[in-house]
Structures are given as C-alpha cells and as structure tokens.
C-alpha cells in the first residue's frame, strides 16, 4: 500500500480538463518549454567550462553519468505524470504530495527564487551580449546604470507579453526555441567537419594539475547540473497541458534533444582546440572555437545566437517563475492572492510579484558587483533540493510500481550525488535563500486559520534551517566565508 500523502479532493486540479476543452498546451509547446528553459546562456560557455576542470576522458565519463542520471530524472517525471495525474505543479507538487505542506512550500519557495534570480542574470547577459555586438551603446557588462535600465525595460516587455496569456507566450516561445537552435546546429555541423582525432586525444586525461579522474568527473557535475535545469519545465505546466500523457512525452523529447546537442558541442570542440587551450579561452567559448574554424564571422554568429538563446530562455523562465507561485497558491500553500488570473487566464498576481522581485534584484546588482554574480550561481543550487525531493517521492510512490521504484532509486542516488558535488559552501549559502520563506509560510498558514507547523518534524526542520542560516551569516561576517572567492 502506498504511503503517499494524498491531496484533499477539493484542491486537485485535473490536467484532463484543459484537454477536454481543447485549449490546453499541445505537445510541441510543452517540449519547447523544456528545451527553451534548459538551453540558455550556459551552452555557449560549455566547451571552456568543461575543459577547465577535466580532460576529454573524464568529460566522456561525466556525460555518461549525466546521461544516466538525467535520463532517470526525465523518466521519473514521465512516470510520475502518468501515476499521479492529479498532482499539479510538477516539482513543488510532488514534494507536497509526498511530504506535506511545509516541505512542499519550501520546495516551491526555493524553485521560485532560483528562477527569479536566474531571470535577473539572464537579463544582464542579454544586455552584455548586446554590448559585445554593439559596443558603441556603452552598456558595459550589463550591470551598469544604462545596462540595468535597458534590462528593466526588457523585463517589463516580457511581463506584458505573458499578461496576454500563457498560450500566446508559449507559442512565441516555440518560435524562439526553433530560432535559437539554428546557430547551435550550424556550430555542430561546422566543427564536426574540422574535427581531428589527434587533437581530441592530445590530453585525453587532462593536465596533471587537474588531479585524479574522480575529481575531474566531479568538476563536470558542477557544470552539467546547471546545463539541465529546466528538465522539469513540462511538469510545472502539467495543469495546463492538453493531456497528461503529453507532459511525459515533452520531457523525454526535450531531454533527448538537449543531451545530444550538449554532448556534440562539448566533445567536438575538443577535436578542434586542445583541452589546455580550450580551458583558457574566453567565454562564450563557442565563439572562439568557431572563429578558429571559419574566421571572425563565426564569433559573430555565436554572439547573435547567444542573444536569441538567452532571450528565449528568459521568456520560458518568466512563464515558469510565475506558474510556480500561482500553482502553489491554487493548492493553498502560497498566499491565496497569488492564484488570481486575468481574463486571458494569465497568473497576473504571481507575475507582478515575481517580476517585482526580479526588478529589485536588478537594482541591487548595481551595488553587489561580483558578490551579486556569485549569488546567482549559488541561488541556482537551491533547485537541487526540489529535485531530490521529487526523487524521494518517486521512490516512495514506487512501492506500487517496479518501474517507478527503479527510476526513483537511480534519480535519488544521482540527486544526492549532485548535492555532494555542489559542496558544503553551496549548501550553507542555500539556507539563506530558504530561510525567509519561513515567514511567508507562517503568514499563509495563519490566514487559513491553520497552525504554522503540522508536527514536531516540521518544527525541527524549521529550527535547523534557521540555525544553518545564522551560522552562514556568522561565517560571512567573520570573513571565513568569502563570497568573492566562490
């Protein structure tokens, strides 16, 4: 008998309802959300990022582990969509269904803030890419006064687009996703023609300074985890899908296409530029690699592709960033006001709050400098906890299904490995992202006339979270933990 915590019937959202009306998101739109949210700015720096910590052999092993681990996560989301069609909200919904309101809230909170801080980073990268293409604009690195003003204008342009309805924005995202695949596929084709086996094998196991193969493989995990954030994109929109089955199919299609593209870009680059030279290349390193193959126009093509890619990813994550608090509010986990929609069925309240926070982060970037850039990277690590919770939920739910039990077990091991690969410093700083959510959770519960915590276990978890957050602040204040060196 399953030990899953069931959702109250009155709170269940039926994805089939969207399909029955024929107005739900189709398979192509869902798959584009998965691909669009995964392929952003990171892919353009993959060659250098991977080569900086590993040789070709270790990178191959790392991709093998990643393929197995991410395939287990993709299959897990597919099987969960089939086994639990009434659980809406994807990553957060599974955490709540398996472990209760408090853990569900924390999962939604971490995922939400990760998306918002990442969105601010996307906007700054868009402005920086424009600066590279048009230096006369004087936009700098993206976090100058003029750069932040332009980034803010772009933010509210995306906001206006999503206000026109999720279906409209998803359709635009599909077109943008197809557009940004063009320069990436051109890169793969051109670099494949210039690939040399001798160059690829020059530093098969990397420079001795990189350390043992295990450490090299571990370093690749820190890169691949960021590259695949967004694999859960279709499950987040499960409540808007045309059919429950499309959620799983979109996840697998998006994962397969993205994995093949990432591996091709990384490994083919090592056949054009030796590992040691690639590790020293400036980012976006794809530009430098293609420039060596076809000349300066190759670098221009990559920079243009970066601009389109990040612009598309920003749209996908604007949708995801608003959908998480909206879905959580529909389930009475976030404050109920965030569930308000406009006449086009856009999550208007959640969208205003989300983009308001993104705007605040953009303004703070004027003061934070390098610490702000470190915060983006650290905040992204908060998604590791929602992934692990989904895997644990699948493991528990798998008592009634051998297939789900197997994928849940592999996904749990892989998610735990990612947490280990992130390291203790990342985990300490992640507590600072989660701790403020305790206040919002308490307010939401009180307004519903419920006790803040459902049991002693939740109270202990809250106390431990606060303790880790205070210790982290103490280490930062004392200089033991230096954000500039992360």
C-alpha positions as CSV (number, residue, x, y, z in Angstrom):
1,X,0.0,0.0,0.0
2,X,1.4,3.4,-0.9
3,X,2.5,5.8,1.8
4,X,1.9,8.9,-0.4
5,X,0.2,11.8,1.3
6,X,-3.0,12.3,-0.7
7,X,-4.2,15.8,-1.7
8,X,-7.6,16.8,-0.5
9,X,-10.1,16.3,-3.3
10,X,-11.1,19.9,-3.3
11,X,-7.6,21.0,-4.1
12,X,-6.8,18.7,-7.0
13,X,-6.5,20.2,-10.5
14,X,-7.3,17.9,-13.3
15,X,-5.0,18.3,-16.3
16,X,-7.5,16.4,-18.4
17,X,-9.9,19.4,-18.1
18,X,-7.7,21.5,-20.3
19,X,-7.6,18.8,-22.9
20,X,-11.3,18.3,-22.8
21,X,-11.8,21.9,-23.7
22,X,-9.2,21.6,-26.5
23,X,-7.4,24.8,-25.1
24,X,-4.5,23.2,-23.3
25,X,-0.9,23.5,-24.3
26,X,0.0,21.0,-27.0
27,X,3.0,18.6,-27.1
28,X,5.1,20.9,-29.2
29,X,4.6,23.9,-26.9
30,X,5.4,21.8,-23.8
31,X,8.6,20.3,-25.4
32,X,9.7,23.8,-26.4
33,X,9.3,25.0,-22.8
34,X,11.6,22.1,-21.7
35,X,14.2,22.8,-24.4
36,X,13.8,26.6,-24.1
37,X,14.3,26.6,-20.3
38,X,17.3,24.3,-20.5
39,X,19.2,26.0,-23.4
40,X,20.1,29.5,-22.3
41,X,23.4,31.2,-21.9
42,X,25.3,28.2,-20.3
43,X,25.5,26.2,-23.6
44,X,27.7,28.9,-25.2
45,X,30.3,28.5,-22.4
46,X,30.1,24.7,-22.1
47,X,33.4,23.9,-24.1
48,X,35.5,26.1,-21.7
49,X,33.6,25.3,-18.6
50,X,34.0,21.5,-19.1
51,X,37.7,21.7,-20.2
52,X,38.7,23.9,-17.3
53,X,38.3,21.1,-14.8
54,X,38.6,17.9,-16.9
55,X,40.2,16.1,-19.8
56,X,38.4,14.5,-22.7
57,X,38.2,11.1,-20.9
58,X,36.8,12.5,-17.7
59,X,34.3,14.6,-19.7
60,X,33.1,11.5,-21.5
61,X,32.7,9.7,-18.1
62,X,30.9,12.8,-16.8
63,X,28.5,12.9,-19.7
64,X,27.8,9.2,-19.2
65,X,26.9,9.7,-15.6
66,X,24.9,12.8,-16.5
67,X,23.0,10.9,-19.3
68,X,22.1,8.1,-16.9
69,X,21.2,10.5,-14.0
70,X,19.2,12.9,-16.1
71,X,17.5,10.1,-18.0
72,X,16.4,8.7,-14.7
73,X,15.0,12.2,-13.8
74,X,13.3,12.6,-17.2
75,X,11.8,9.1,-16.9
76,X,10.8,9.8,-13.4
77,X,8.8,12.9,-14.4
78,X,7.2,10.9,-17.2
79,X,6.2,8.1,-14.8
80,X,5.0,10.5,-12.1
81,X,2.9,12.3,-14.7
82,X,1.2,9.0,-15.5
83,X,1.0,7.7,-12.0
84,X,-0.1,11.0,-10.4
85,X,-2.1,12.9,-13.0
86,X,-4.0,14.9,-10.3
87,X,-0.8,16.4,-8.8
88,X,-0.3,19.8,-10.3
89,X,2.7,22.0,-10.1
90,X,5.4,19.4,-11.0
91,X,8.5,19.8,-8.9
92,X,6.7,21.5,-6.0
93,X,3.5,19.4,-6.3
94,X,5.4,16.1,-5.9
95,X,7.2,17.4,-2.8
96,X,4.0,18.4,-1.2
97,X,2.1,15.2,-2.2
98,X,4.9,13.1,-0.7
99,X,6.0,15.1,2.4
100,X,3.3,17.6,3.3
101,X,2.6,21.3,3.1
102,X,5.8,22.6,4.8
103,X,8.2,20.6,2.6
104,X,6.1,21.4,-0.4
105,X,6.2,25.1,0.4
106,X,10.0,25.0,0.8
107,X,10.4,23.2,-2.5
108,X,8.2,25.8,-4.3
109,X,10.0,28.7,-2.5
110,X,13.5,27.6,-3.4
111,X,12.5,26.8,-7.0
112,X,10.7,30.1,-7.4
113,X,13.6,32.3,-6.0
114,X,16.1,30.3,-8.1
115,X,14.0,31.2,-11.2
116,X,13.8,34.9,-10.3
117,X,17.4,35.4,-9.5
118,X,18.3,33.5,-12.7
119,X,16.0,35.7,-14.6
120,X,17.9,38.8,-13.4
121,X,21.0,37.1,-14.6
122,X,19.5,36.3,-18.0
123,X,18.6,40.0,-18.5
124,X,22.1,41.1,-17.6
125,X,23.6,38.6,-20.0
126,X,21.2,39.8,-22.8
127,X,22.5,43.3,-22.2
128,X,26.1,42.2,-22.1
129,X,25.6,40.3,-25.4
130,X,24.2,43.5,-27.0
131,X,27.2,45.3,-25.7
132,X,29.6,42.8,-27.4
133,X,27.7,43.2,-30.7
134,X,27.2,47.0,-30.4
135,X,30.0,48.4,-28.2
136,X,29.1,52.0,-29.1
137,X,26.0,51.7,-27.0
138,X,28.1,51.9,-23.8
139,X,26.2,49.2,-22.0
140,X,29.2,47.7,-20.2
141,X,29.0,44.3,-18.6
142,X,25.2,44.6,-18.2
143,X,25.1,45.8,-14.6
144,X,25.9,49.4,-15.3
145,X,23.3,52.1,-14.8
146,X,22.4,52.2,-18.6
147,X,22.6,48.4,-18.7
148,X,20.2,47.9,-15.8
149,X,17.8,50.5,-17.3
150,X,17.7,48.5,-20.6
151,X,17.4,45.2,-18.7
152,X,14.4,46.7,-16.8
153,X,12.7,47.7,-20.0
154,X,13.2,44.2,-21.3
155,X,11.8,42.7,-18.1
156,X,8.5,44.6,-18.4
157,X,8.3,43.8,-22.1
158,X,8.3,40.1,-21.2
159,X,5.8,40.9,-18.5
160,X,3.5,42.5,-21.0
161,X,3.8,39.5,-23.3
162,X,2.9,37.0,-20.6
163,X,-0.1,39.1,-19.5
164,X,-1.5,38.4,-22.9
165,X,-1.9,34.8,-21.9
166,X,0.2,31.8,-21.2
167,X,-0.8,30.2,-24.6
168,X,0.3,33.3,-26.5
169,X,3.6,33.4,-24.7
170,X,4.1,29.7,-25.1
171,X,3.5,30.0,-28.9
172,X,6.1,32.8,-29.1
173,X,8.5,30.7,-27.0
174,X,8.1,27.8,-29.5
175,X,9.2,30.1,-32.4
176,X,12.1,31.5,-30.4
177,X,13.3,28.0,-29.4
178,X,13.4,26.9,-33.0
179,X,15.3,30.1,-33.9
180,X,18.0,29.6,-31.3
181,X,18.6,26.0,-32.4
182,X,19.7,27.2,-35.8
183,X,23.1,28.7,-34.8
184,X,23.8,25.8,-32.4
185,X,23.2,23.2,-35.1
186,X,25.3,25.2,-37.5
187,X,28.1,25.2,-34.9
188,X,27.9,21.4,-34.6
189,X,28.0,20.9,-38.4
190,X,30.9,23.2,-39.0
191,X,33.0,22.0,-36.0
192,X,32.3,18.4,-37.0
193,X,33.9,19.0,-40.4
194,X,37.0,20.4,-38.7
195,X,37.2,17.7,-36.0
196,X,40.6,16.0,-35.7
197,X,41.1,12.8,-33.7
198,X,44.7,13.6,-33.0
199,X,43.7,16.9,-31.3
200,X,41.0,15.2,-29.3
201,X,43.4,12.6,-28.0
202,X,46.2,15.1,-27.1
203,X,45.0,15.5,-23.5
204,X,42.7,12.6,-23.0
205,X,43.0,12.6,-19.2
206,X,43.8,16.3,-18.9
207,X,46.7,18.2,-17.4
208,X,48.2,16.5,-14.2
209,X,47.2,19.7,-12.4
210,X,43.6,18.8,-12.8
211,X,44.0,16.0,-10.3
212,X,42.6,12.4,-10.2
213,X,40.0,11.3,-12.7
214,X,37.4,11.2,-9.9
215,X,37.9,14.9,-9.1
216,X,37.8,15.8,-12.8
217,X,34.5,13.9,-13.2
218,X,33.1,15.6,-10.1
219,X,34.0,19.0,-11.6
220,X,31.9,18.2,-14.7
221,X,28.9,17.7,-12.4
222,X,29.0,21.3,-11.3
223,X,28.6,22.3,-14.9
224,X,26.1,19.8,-16.2
225,X,23.6,20.3,-13.3
226,X,23.2,24.0,-14.4
227,X,23.0,23.0,-18.0
228,X,20.0,20.7,-17.4
229,X,18.0,22.9,-15.0
230,X,14.6,23.2,-16.7
231,X,14.1,19.5,-17.5
232,X,11.1,19.7,-15.2
233,X,9.5,22.5,-17.3
234,X,6.7,20.5,-18.8
235,X,5.7,19.0,-15.4
236,X,5.4,22.5,-13.9
237,X,2.7,23.2,-16.6
238,X,1.0,19.9,-16.0
239,X,-2.2,21.7,-15.0
240,X,-2.3,23.5,-18.4
241,X,-1.3,20.5,-20.6
242,X,-3.8,19.3,-23.3
243,X,-3.3,15.8,-22.0
244,X,-1.5,14.3,-19.0
245,X,0.5,12.0,-21.4
246,X,2.0,14.9,-23.2
247,X,3.8,16.0,-20.1
248,X,6.0,12.9,-20.0
249,X,6.5,12.8,-23.8
250,X,7.5,16.5,-23.8
251,X,10.0,15.9,-21.0
252,X,11.7,12.9,-22.9
253,X,11.8,14.8,-26.2
254,X,13.3,17.9,-24.6
255,X,15.8,15.8,-22.7
256,X,17.0,13.7,-25.6
257,X,17.4,16.7,-28.0
258,X,19.3,18.8,-25.4
259,X,21.6,16.0,-24.2
260,X,22.6,15.2,-27.8
261,X,23.3,18.9,-28.5
262,X,25.3,19.4,-25.3
263,X,27.5,16.4,-25.9
264,X,28.1,17.3,-29.5
265,X,29.2,20.9,-28.7
266,X,31.5,19.8,-25.8
267,X,33.2,16.8,-27.4
268,X,33.5,18.2,-30.9
269,X,35.2,21.4,-29.5
270,X,37.9,19.2,-28.0
271,X,38.7,17.9,-31.5
272,X,39.4,21.5,-32.7
273,X,41.1,23.1,-29.7
274,X,43.2,21.1,-27.3
275,X,42.0,20.9,-23.7
276,X,44.6,23.1,-22.2
277,X,44.0,25.9,-24.7
278,X,40.2,25.5,-24.5
279,X,40.4,25.8,-20.7
280,X,41.9,29.3,-21.1
281,X,39.5,30.5,-23.8
282,X,37.3,33.5,-23.0
283,X,33.5,33.0,-22.8
284,X,31.3,32.5,-24.7
285,X,33.9,29.9,-25.7
286,X,31.8,28.6,-28.6
287,X,32.6,31.9,-30.3
288,X,36.4,31.3,-30.0
289,X,36.1,27.7,-31.2
290,X,34.0,28.6,-34.3
291,X,36.3,31.6,-35.1
292,X,39.2,29.1,-35.4
293,X,37.2,27.1,-37.8
294,X,35.6,29.7,-40.1
295,X,37.0,33.1,-39.1
296,X,35.5,36.2,-37.4
297,X,32.0,35.7,-38.8
298,X,31.8,32.5,-36.7
299,X,32.2,34.5,-33.5
300,X,29.6,37.0,-34.6
301,X,27.2,34.1,-35.3
302,X,27.7,32.7,-31.9
303,X,27.2,36.0,-30.2
304,X,24.0,36.6,-32.1
305,X,22.9,33.0,-31.2
306,X,23.6,33.8,-27.6
307,X,21.4,36.8,-27.7
308,X,18.5,34.9,-29.2
309,X,19.0,31.9,-26.9
310,X,19.1,33.9,-23.7
311,X,16.1,35.9,-24.8
312,X,14.1,32.8,-25.4
313,X,15.2,31.2,-22.1
314,X,14.2,34.4,-20.3
315,X,10.7,34.0,-21.8
316,X,10.5,30.4,-20.7
317,X,11.6,31.2,-17.2
318,X,9.3,34.2,-16.9
319,X,6.5,31.7,-17.6
320,X,7.9,29.1,-15.1
321,X,8.7,31.8,-12.5
322,X,5.0,32.9,-12.4
323,X,3.5,29.5,-12.7
324,X,5.1,28.1,-9.5
325,X,3.6,30.6,-7.0
326,X,0.4,30.5,-9.0
327,X,0.1,26.8,-8.8
328,X,1.2,26.7,-5.1
329,X,-1.4,29.3,-4.3
330,X,-4.1,27.2,-6.0
331,X,-3.1,24.4,-3.6
332,X,-3.3,26.8,-0.6
333,X,0.4,26.5,0.1
334,X,1.3,30.1,-1.0
335,X,-0.9,33.0,-0.1
336,X,-4.2,32.7,-1.9
337,X,-4.0,36.1,-3.6
338,X,-1.2,34.8,-5.9
339,X,-3.7,32.5,-7.6
340,X,-5.6,35.4,-9.2
341,X,-5.8,35.4,-13.1
342,X,-6.7,38.0,-15.6
343,X,-9.3,37.5,-18.3
344,X,-6.7,35.8,-20.5
345,X,-6.0,33.3,-17.8
346,X,-2.6,34.7,-17.2
347,X,-1.4,34.3,-13.5
348,X,-1.4,38.1,-13.1
349,X,-0.8,38.4,-9.4
350,X,2.1,35.9,-9.3
351,X,3.5,37.6,-12.4
352,X,3.6,41.0,-10.8
353,X,5.2,39.7,-7.6
354,X,7.7,37.7,-9.5
355,X,8.8,40.4,-11.8
356,X,8.8,42.9,-9.0
357,X,11.4,40.8,-7.2
358,X,13.4,40.5,-10.4
359,X,13.4,44.2,-10.7
360,X,14.6,44.6,-7.2
361,X,17.5,42.1,-7.9
362,X,18.4,44.1,-11.0
363,X,18.7,47.3,-8.9
364,X,20.7,45.5,-6.3
365,X,23.1,44.4,-8.9
366,X,24.3,48.0,-9.2
367,X,25.8,47.7,-5.7
368,X,26.6,44.0,-5.4
369,X,29.2,43.6,-8.2
370,X,31.0,40.3,-8.1
371,X,29.0,39.2,-5.0
372,X,25.8,39.5,-7.0
373,X,27.2,37.2,-9.7
374,X,28.2,34.7,-7.1
375,X,24.7,34.9,-5.6
376,X,23.2,34.0,-9.0
377,X,25.3,30.8,-9.1
378,X,24.6,29.9,-5.5
379,X,20.9,30.6,-5.7
380,X,20.7,28.3,-8.7
381,X,21.9,25.5,-6.4
382,X,18.6,25.7,-4.5
383,X,16.9,23.7,-7.2
384,X,18.9,20.6,-6.0
385,X,16.6,20.2,-3.0
386,X,13.4,20.2,-5.1
387,X,15.0,17.6,-7.5
388,X,16.0,15.4,-4.5
389,X,12.5,15.7,-3.0
390,X,10.9,14.6,-6.3
391,X,13.2,11.6,-6.5
392,X,12.4,10.6,-2.9
393,X,8.7,11.0,-3.7
394,X,9.1,8.7,-6.7
395,X,11.0,6.2,-4.5
396,X,8.1,6.1,-2.0
397,X,5.5,6.1,-4.7
398,X,7.4,3.2,-6.4
399,X,6.3,0.7,-3.8
400,X,3.3,0.2,-6.2
401,X,5.3,0.2,-9.4
402,X,8.6,-1.5,-10.2
403,X,9.4,0.9,-13.0
404,X,8.9,4.0,-10.8
405,X,10.8,2.3,-8.0
406,X,13.8,1.8,-10.2
407,X,13.9,5.2,-11.7
408,X,13.2,6.7,-8.3
409,X,16.2,4.9,-6.8
410,X,18.5,6.0,-9.6
411,X,17.2,9.6,-9.5
412,X,17.7,9.7,-5.7
413,X,21.3,8.5,-5.9
414,X,22.0,10.9,-8.7
415,X,20.3,13.9,-6.9
416,X,22.3,13.1,-3.8
417,X,25.5,13.0,-5.8
418,X,24.7,16.4,-7.2
419,X,24.3,17.8,-3.7
420,X,27.7,16.3,-2.8
421,X,29.2,17.7,-6.0
422,X,27.9,21.2,-5.1
423,X,29.9,21.1,-1.9
424,X,29.2,22.3,1.7
425,X,29.7,26.0,0.9
426,X,26.8,26.0,-1.6
427,X,24.6,24.2,0.9
428,X,25.4,26.7,3.6
429,X,24.5,29.6,1.4
430,X,21.4,27.9,0.0
431,X,20.0,28.1,3.6
432,X,20.0,31.9,3.2
433,X,17.6,31.6,0.3
434,X,15.2,29.2,2.0
435,X,15.1,30.9,5.5
436,X,13.0,33.9,4.5
437,X,10.3,31.5,3.2
438,X,9.6,30.5,6.8
439,X,7.9,33.9,7.4
440,X,5.8,33.7,4.2
441,X,4.8,30.1,5.1
442,X,3.7,31.2,8.6
443,X,1.6,34.0,7.2
444,X,-0.1,31.8,4.7
445,X,-1.0,29.2,7.3
446,X,-2.3,31.7,9.8
447,X,-4.5,33.4,7.2
448,X,-6.1,30.0,6.6
449,X,-6.6,29.5,10.3
450,X,-4.2,26.6,10.5
451,X,-1.2,26.0,12.8
452,X,2.1,27.1,11.3
453,X,3.5,23.5,11.6
454,X,1.7,20.2,11.3
455,X,4.0,18.3,13.7
456,X,7.3,18.2,15.6
457,X,9.2,17.1,12.5
458,X,8.3,20.3,10.6
459,X,9.3,22.4,13.7
460,X,12.7,20.7,13.9
461,X,13.3,21.2,10.2
462,X,12.5,24.9,10.6
463,X,14.8,25.3,13.6
464,X,17.6,23.5,11.8
465,X,17.1,25.7,8.7
466,X,17.3,28.9,10.8
467,X,20.4,27.6,12.7
468,X,22.2,26.9,9.4
469,X,21.3,30.3,8.0
470,X,22.5,32.1,11.2
471,X,25.8,30.1,11.1
472,X,26.3,31.0,7.4
473,X,25.7,34.7,8.2
474,X,28.2,34.5,11.1
475,X,30.8,32.9,8.8
476,X,30.3,35.6,6.2
477,X,30.5,38.4,8.8
478,X,33.7,36.9,10.2
479,X,35.3,36.6,6.8
480,X,35.6,32.8,7.0
481,X,33.2,32.5,4.1
482,X,34.2,35.0,1.3
483,X,31.6,35.4,-1.4
484,X,34.1,36.9,-3.7
485,X,36.2,33.7,-3.8
486,X,33.3,31.3,-4.5
